[in-house]
Amino acid sequence: MKKIKLLFTCFLFTAIGVLSSQENKETNILVKNLSFNTEFSDFGGTVFRDSILFFASSKNTNRFVKRKWKPNMQPFLDLYSVNFKSDKQNIRVKLNKTINTRNHESSVSFNSDYTVMYFTRNGEKKDYVNSKTDKELIKLKLYKADLINNEWSNVKELPINNELYSYGHPSINSR
């Protein structure tokens, strides 16, 4: 059985390392909006099985719930997928309610055989007060879900989480 190492990292911008290693080379980069992008926060894309992109978005697809996050007045983040190799690549699919809760969910990573998804979700309670600002903070936590019969289920909080710290943005290395 392969030993799977979990590397939990937080990075600001991956391309910085790539661009800085090519200091003396001219680099052209084309940036364009994809058909499924919205005017809201869409970020954290991770490719699944070479054709599906999982990402976080604050686009609210629920007509009845208008709950917004106070710092940016956008809806809470949820996880979506889109088949970018399909003719219908503008069709975003919101993950099921087992994954998407009333809290923020974002930043996914998969094990090497794509049967386990790791993701970030904010905690349930305000359990920490910043001593400099007296503001209550909610910690980020890491979760895992299993792919069973093409549905993500069996969501569990990872034991690495600790109420004193935020853990987020999982990354997997399965060497």
Buried (B, 14 or more C-beta within 10 A) or exposed (E): EEEEEBEBEEEEEEEEEEEEEEEEEEEEEEEEEEEBBEEEBBEBBBEBEEEBBBBBBBBBEEEEEEEEBEEEEBBBBBBBBBBBEEEEBEEBBBBEEEBBBEBBBBBBBBBEEEEBBBBBBBBEEEEBEEEEEEEEBBBBBBBBBBBEEEEBEEBEEBEEBEEEEBBBBBBBEEE
